[in-house]
Amino acid sequence: MCGRLVVSEPDLSVFVEPLEVGHIDAVLLAQWQARFNLAPTQLAPLVTNEPERRLTLAQFGLVPHWTKQQKQSSGRLINARVEGVASSRAFASALVARRGVVPVTGYFEWQTVAGKRLPIFIHATHGEPLFLASLWDRWHAADGRVTQSFSVITRPSLGELAAIHSRMPLTLSAQDVGAWLAPEQRSAEQLSSLLHAVPDVGRLALRPVSPLANSPRNDGPECIVAADHHAPSAAALQTPQLSLFGPTPDADHSQARRTR
């Protein structure tokens, strides 16, 4: 699977203003540059639900703390299907204690139409950030290195998004972010209303963009510039799709393509 995020804001403090972050990891964020084609295993902004909400940079692709070797799962667990998070070995404990929000400008989905692989940039109509519900963890290496990482929770697609792919990220409204990031432990039953809330897909826009977005080697504003090709129709669902948010039906994780 191939997945990309867009975080086009160079000043992450602008993105997290609605999230009431208490601590910002200044050392890491000083290295931040706007990203227009962020791929698995790369660093993305993450707000965690620790007692004082923390903004840091974390690897896109969950590495569970119990993994014996980081390379066994690094970059693989980019998705967590909402239907299975409460029972999955990889995600169940994180759902109770390690919930996060990934603020993004938008994300890409792909669809093959007439033999061509067409990227679609999905973003908020008015340009505000999207808050993606996520699960995070910290993996400790024997030499003391610590890797913080996350997976994005996905749900069945709604509205126009269903014409592109059967899965979409679970986006949180501004009203729901507070409950999702509450530091106290919560059971799956308590979180059910958030996990199964119906997102407002009416505020999302679908923009066909340049094929430059197909390669993670391209990471500039040109990746989200509108292209001449038209948005795919529902009929195109009959063709195979490549997706950030579409794991196979019998799995709750995705095998991410490594960037070179």
C-alpha positions in Angstrom: 0.0 0.0 0.0 1.1 3.6 -0.6 0.1 6.4 1.8 0.8 10.1 1.9 -0.1 13.0 4.1 0.1 16.7 3.5 1.0 19.1 6.2 1.6 22.3 4.3 1.8 24.7 7.3 5.4 25.6 8.1 4.5 26.8 11.6 2.9 23.9 13.4 1.8 26.1 16.3 -0.8 27.5 13.9 -2.2 24.0 13.3 -2.5 23.1 17.0 -4.0 26.3 18.4 -7.5 24.6 18.6 -6.0 21.6 20.4 -4.8 23.5 23.5 -1.4 22.0 23.6 0.4 22.3 26.9 3.9 21.3 25.8 5.7 21.6 22.4 8.8 19.6 21.7 10.8 22.6 20.5 14.0 20.7 19.6 12.2 18.4 17.1 9.8 21.1 15.8 12.7 23.4 15.0 13.6 20.9 12.3 10.1 21.0 10.8 9.5 22.0 7.2 6.2 22.0 5.4 5.5 18.6 3.8 3.4 18.1 0.7 4.0 14.4 0.2 4.7 12.8 3.6 5.2 9.0 3.4 5.2 6.1 5.9 8.3 5.9 8.1 8.7 9.7 7.9 8.0 12.1 10.7 4.6 13.9 11.1 3.2 16.1 13.8 1.4 14.3 16.6 -0.5 15.6 19.6 -0.7 13.0 22.4 -3.1 12.5 25.2 -0.6 12.6 28.0 -1.6 14.6 31.2 -0.3 17.7 29.5 -1.0 17.5 25.8 2.2 17.3 23.9 3.0 18.3 20.3 5.9 16.3 18.9 7.1 14.7 15.7 6.4 10.9 15.4 7.0 8.2 12.8 4.1 7.5 10.5 3.7 3.8 11.0 3.2 2.3 14.4 5.9 0.3 16.1 4.3 -1.4 19.2 6.3 -1.2 22.4 6.4 -5.0 22.6 8.0 -5.5 19.2 11.4 -7.3 19.6 13.0 -5.5 16.7 11.9 -2.2 15.2 12.5 -3.4 11.6 9.8 -6.0 12.1 7.0 -3.5 12.0 8.5 -0.1 11.2 6.3 1.6 8.7 3.9 -1.3 8.4 1.1 -0.3 10.7 -0.1 2.9 9.1 -3.8 2.1 9.5 -5.9 0.9 12.4 -9.4 -0.2 11.3 -12.0 1.2 13.6 -13.9 -2.1 13.5 -11.0 -4.0 15.1 -9.0 -1.6 17.3 -10.5 -2.8 20.6 -9.5 -6.4 20.0 -6.3 -6.1 18.0 -3.1 -7.0 19.8 -1.3 -4.1 18.1 -3.9 -1.4 19.0 -6.1 -2.4 22.0 -3.8 -1.1 24.7 -3.1 2.1 22.7 -6.9 2.7 22.3 -7.2 2.7 26.1 -4.2 4.7 27.0 -2.3 6.2 24.0 -4.7 8.2 21.8 -3.5 11.0 19.6 -4.4 13.5 16.9 -2.5 14.1 13.7 -3.2 17.6 12.3 -2.9 17.6 8.5 -3.8 19.9 5.6 -5.1 16.8 3.8 -4.2 13.4 2.4 -3.9 11.6 -0.9 -5.9 8.8 -2.4 -5.3 7.1 -5.7 -7.4 5.5 -8.3 -6.6 3.8 -11.6 -8.7 5.1 -14.4 -8.2 4.1 -18.1 -4.8 2.6 -17.1 -3.6 5.7 -15.4 -2.9 6.1 -11.7 -4.5 9.4 -10.6 -3.8 11.1 -7.3 -6.7 12.9 -5.5 -5.9 15.4 -2.8 -8.6 15.4 -0.1 -8.8 18.5 2.2 -11.1 20.7 4.1 -13.1 23.0 1.9 -12.1 26.2 3.7 -8.4 25.2 4.3 -8.7 24.5 8.0 -6.7 21.5 9.4 -8.1 18.0 9.6 -7.7 16.3 12.9 -7.0 12.6 12.3 -7.7 10.2 15.2 -4.6 8.1 15.8 -3.1 5.6 18.2 0.6 6.0 19.3 3.3 4.1 21.1 6.9 4.4 22.1 9.4 1.6 21.3 12.6 1.4 23.3 15.8 -0.1 21.8 18.4 -1.9 23.7 20.8 1.0 23.2 18.4 3.5 24.7 17.0 4.9 21.5 13.3 5.7 21.6 11.0 5.7 18.6 7.6 7.3 18.9 5.2 6.4 16.2 1.5 6.3 15.3 -1.3 4.7 13.2 -4.2 6.6 11.7 -7.7 5.1 12.5 -9.8 4.5 9.5 -13.6 3.9 8.9 -15.8 3.0 6.0 -16.0 5.9 3.5 -19.0 8.1 3.1 -20.4 10.4 0.4 -18.2 11.3 -2.5 -15.2 9.7 -0.8 -16.8 6.2 -1.4 -16.4 6.8 -5.1 -12.6 7.0 -4.6 -12.0 4.3 -1.9 -13.9 2.2 0.5 -11.9 3.5 3.5 -11.3 7.0 4.9 -9.5 8.4 8.0 -11.5 9.0 11.1 -11.6 12.8 11.4 -12.5 14.4 14.7 -14.5 17.5 15.0 -13.2 20.3 17.2 -15.8 19.4 19.8 -14.7 15.8 19.9 -10.9 16.4 20.1 -11.1 17.2 23.8 -12.8 13.9 24.7 -10.5 11.9 22.5 -7.4 13.4 24.1 -8.6 13.2 27.7 -5.6 11.7 29.6 -7.6 9.4 31.8 -7.9 5.8 30.7 -11.2 5.0 28.9 -12.7 1.7 27.9 -13.6 0.8 24.3 -17.3 1.2 25.4 -16.7 4.7 26.6 -14.9 5.6 23.4 -17.5 4.0 21.1 -19.4 7.2 20.5 -16.3 8.9 19.2 -15.1 5.9 17.2 -18.4 5.6 15.4 -19.4 9.2 15.1 -20.5 10.2 11.6 -18.0 12.7 10.2 -19.1 15.8 8.3 -17.9 14.8 4.8 -19.7 17.8 3.4 -16.7 20.0 4.5 -14.3 17.9 2.5 -13.1 18.8 -1.0 -11.7 16.4 -3.6 -9.0 17.9 -5.9 -7.4 15.9 -8.7 -3.7 16.8 -8.7 -0.5 16.3 -10.6 1.0 12.8 -11.1 4.0 14.2 -9.3 2.3 13.2 -6.1 2.8 9.5 -7.1 6.4 9.6 -6.0 7.5 10.5 -2.5 10.6 11.9 -4.0 8.5 14.9 -5.0 7.6 16.9 -2.0 6.7 20.5 -3.0 3.6 22.6 -3.4 3.3 21.4 -7.0 2.1 18.1 -5.6 -1.2 19.6 -4.6 -1.8 21.9 -7.6 -5.0 21.1 -9.4 -4.5 18.9 -12.5 -6.4 18.7 -15.8 -7.7 15.2 -15.3 -11.2 14.9 -13.8 -12.2 13.3 -10.5 -13.0 9.6 -10.9 -16.6 8.5 -10.8 -18.2 5.8 -8.7 -18.0 3.5 -11.7 -14.2 3.5 -11.3 -14.5 1.6 -8.1 -14.4 -1.5 -10.2 -10.7 -1.0 -10.8 -7.9 -1.8 -8.3 -6.9 1.0 -6.0 -3.8 2.0 -4.1 -4.5 3.8 -0.9 -3.2 5.2 2.3 -6.5 4.3 4.1 -7.5 1.0 2.6 -6.1 -2.2 4.2 -7.3 -5.6 3.1 -10.7 -6.6 4.5 -9.2 -9.3 6.8 -6.4 -7.2 8.3 -6.1 -4.1 10.5 -2.8 -3.0 9.2 -1.1 -2.0 5.9 2.2 -2.9 4.4 3.7 0.4 3.5 6.1 0.9 0.6 9.4 2.1 1.9 10.8 5.3 0.5 14.2 5.2 -0.9 
